[in-house]
């Protein structure tokens, strides 16, 4: 390794301090509102869990498509490990439902990719808590339909996203925040249509 090479990467990653906190603070209200709407679904009942997954797919599918169109794989080389469209479709198929995009989303900029990924990757943290409710379901079909909620478990995807976020000095913070808010809004619209 070249002398000082690690110092350069540390310096680059310190050029954008506090971005995660600013994203969190700027989207806190939208996050709380979405959590409140999602909590209305009874995940221990087949009909409630299926509606939850359909609402989630309604926003996830167009958001992931927008990410692909914007070139997410250039920013996140592990994108194939992160995408959850196939996982949610498999869960819905197991429960007798189908995954459909129910909302439209705007094209994303590079900064918009960061904001959207913040919401999608952050949702993995909440999924861990939702898995506990699903595990308590009496219906074995519900307990087995967890590809979406358990996707990426053990892979440290959130941590690697945070590392990328910390090093994004070229990101337009305003665009990233707006994209994150738009992603939360897409999920809210999908819940309203479920």
KAVENNOR-V292500 format. One record per residue. RES is the residue in three letters. BURIAL is 1 if it has 16 or more other C-alpha atoms within 10 Angstrom, else 0. D_FIRST is the distance of its C-alpha to the first C-alpha in whole Angstrom. Layout:
res=RES burial=BURIAL d_first=D_FIRST
res=RES burial=BURIAL d_first=D_FIRST
This chain:
res=UNK burial=0 d_first=0
res=UNK burial=0 d_first=4
res=UNK burial=0 d_first=6
res=UNK burial=0 d_first=9
res=UNK burial=0 d_first=7
res=UNK burial=0 d_first=8
res=UNK burial=0 d_first=11
res=UNK burial=0 d_first=12
res=UNK burial=0 d_first=13
res=UNK burial=0 d_first=15
res=UNK burial=0 d_first=17
res=UNK burial=0 d_first=17
res=UNK burial=1 d_first=19
res=UNK burial=0 d_first=21
res=UNK burial=0 d_first=23
res=UNK burial=1 d_first=25
res=UNK burial=0 d_first=26
res=UNK burial=0 d_first=29
res=UNK burial=1 d_first=29
res=UNK burial=0 d_first=30
res=UNK burial=0 d_first=33
res=UNK burial=0 d_first=34
res=UNK burial=1 d_first=34
res=UNK burial=1 d_first=36
res=UNK burial=0 d_first=38
res=UNK burial=1 d_first=39
res=UNK burial=1 d_first=40
res=UNK burial=0 d_first=41
res=UNK burial=0 d_first=45
res=UNK burial=1 d_first=44
res=UNK burial=1 d_first=42
res=UNK burial=0 d_first=45
res=UNK burial=0 d_first=48
res=UNK burial=1 d_first=46
res=UNK burial=0 d_first=46
res=UNK burial=0 d_first=50
res=UNK burial=0 d_first=51
res=UNK burial=1 d_first=49
res=UNK burial=0 d_first=50
res=UNK burial=0 d_first=53
res=UNK burial=1 d_first=52
res=UNK burial=1 d_first=54
res=UNK burial=1 d_first=51
res=UNK burial=1 d_first=53
res=UNK burial=0 d_first=55
res=UNK burial=1 d_first=55
res=UNK burial=1 d_first=56
res=UNK burial=0 d_first=54
res=UNK burial=1 d_first=51
res=UNK burial=1 d_first=52
res=UNK burial=1 d_first=52
res=UNK burial=1 d_first=49
res=UNK burial=1 d_first=47
res=UNK burial=1 d_first=49
res=UNK burial=1 d_first=49
res=UNK burial=1 d_first=45
res=UNK burial=1 d_first=45
res=UNK burial=1 d_first=47
res=UNK burial=1 d_first=44
res=UNK burial=1 d_first=41
res=UNK burial=1 d_first=42
res=UNK burial=1 d_first=42
res=UNK burial=1 d_first=39
res=UNK burial=1 d_first=37
res=UNK burial=1 d_first=39
res=UNK burial=1 d_first=38
res=UNK burial=1 d_first=34
res=UNK burial=1 d_first=34
res=UNK burial=0 d_first=36
res=UNK burial=1 d_first=34
res=UNK burial=0 d_first=31
res=UNK burial=1 d_first=29
res=UNK burial=0 d_first=27
res=UNK burial=0 d_first=25
res=UNK burial=0 d_first=24
res=UNK burial=1 d_first=24
res=UNK burial=0 d_first=23
res=UNK burial=0 d_first=24
res=UNK burial=0 d_first=28
res=UNK burial=0 d_first=30
res=UNK burial=0 d_first=29
res=UNK burial=1 d_first=30
res=UNK burial=1 d_first=33
res=UNK burial=1 d_first=36
res=UNK burial=1 d_first=39
res=UNK burial=0 d_first=40
res=UNK burial=1 d_first=40
res=UNK burial=1 d_first=42
res=UNK burial=1 d_first=45
res=UNK burial=1 d_first=45
res=UNK burial=1 d_first=46
res=UNK burial=1 d_first=48
res=UNK burial=0 d_first=50
res=UNK burial=1 d_first=50
res=UNK burial=1 d_first=52
res=UNK burial=0 d_first=54
res=UNK burial=1 d_first=53
res=UNK burial=1 d_first=51
res=UNK burial=1 d_first=48
res=UNK burial=1 d_first=49
res=UNK burial=1 d_first=47
res=UNK burial=1 d_first=50
res=UNK burial=1 d_first=48
res=UNK burial=0 d_first=47
res=UNK burial=1 d_first=44
res=UNK burial=0 d_first=43
res=UNK burial=0 d_first=40
res=UNK burial=1 d_first=37
res=UNK burial=1 d_first=34
res=UNK burial=1 d_first=30
res=UNK burial=1 d_first=31
res=UNK burial=1 d_first=34
res=UNK burial=1 d_first=32
res=UNK burial=1 d_first=30
res=UNK burial=1 d_first=33
res=UNK burial=1 d_first=35
res=UNK burial=1 d_first=32
res=UNK burial=1 d_first=32
res=UNK burial=1 d_first=35
res=UNK burial=1 d_first=35
res=UNK burial=1 d_first=32
res=UNK burial=0 d_first=34
res=UNK burial=0 d_first=37
res=UNK burial=1 d_first=35
res=UNK burial=0 d_first=35
res=UNK burial=0 d_first=39
res=UNK burial=1 d_first=39
res=UNK burial=0 d_first=39
res=UNK burial=0 d_first=42
res=UNK burial=1 d_first=44
res=UNK burial=1 d_first=43
res=UNK burial=0 d_first=45
res=UNK burial=0 d_first=48
res=UNK burial=1 d_first=48
res=UNK burial=1 d_first=47
res=UNK burial=0 d_first=51
res=UNK burial=1 d_first=53
res=UNK burial=0 d_first=56
res=UNK burial=0 d_first=55
res=UNK burial=0 d_first=53
res=UNK burial=0 d_first=52
res=UNK burial=1 d_first=50
res=UNK burial=1 d_first=48
res=UNK burial=0 d_first=47
res=UNK burial=1 d_first=46
res=UNK burial=1 d_first=43
res=UNK burial=1 d_first=40
res=UNK burial=1 d_first=40
res=UNK burial=1 d_first=40
res=UNK burial=0 d_first=37
res=UNK burial=1 d_first=35
res=UNK burial=1 d_first=31
res=UNK burial=0 d_first=32
res=UNK burial=0 d_first=29
res=UNK burial=0 d_first=27
res=UNK burial=0 d_first=26
res=UNK burial=1 d_first=26
res=UNK burial=1 d_first=27
res=UNK burial=0 d_first=24
res=UNK burial=0 d_first=22
res=UNK burial=1 d_first=25
res=UNK burial=1 d_first=24
res=UNK burial=0 d_first=21
res=UNK burial=0 d_first=21
res=UNK burial=1 d_first=24
res=UNK burial=1 d_first=22
res=UNK burial=1 d_first=20
res=UNK burial=1 d_first=23
res=UNK burial=1 d_first=24
res=UNK burial=0 d_first=26
res=UNK burial=1 d_first=28
res=UNK burial=0 d_first=32
res=UNK burial=1 d_first=33
res=UNK burial=0 d_first=36
res=UNK burial=1 d_first=36
res=UNK burial=1 d_first=34
res=UNK burial=1 d_first=36
res=UNK burial=1 d_first=39
res=UNK burial=1 d_first=38
res=UNK burial=1 d_first=37
res=UNK burial=1 d_first=41
res=UNK burial=1 d_first=42
res=UNK burial=1 d_first=40
res=UNK burial=1 d_first=42
res=UNK burial=1 d_first=45
res=UNK burial=1 d_first=45
res=UNK burial=1 d_first=45
res=UNK burial=1 d_first=48
res=UNK burial=1 d_first=50
res=UNK burial=1 d_first=49
res=UNK burial=1 d_first=51
res=UNK burial=0 d_first=54
res=UNK burial=0 d_first=54
res=UNK burial=0 d_first=54
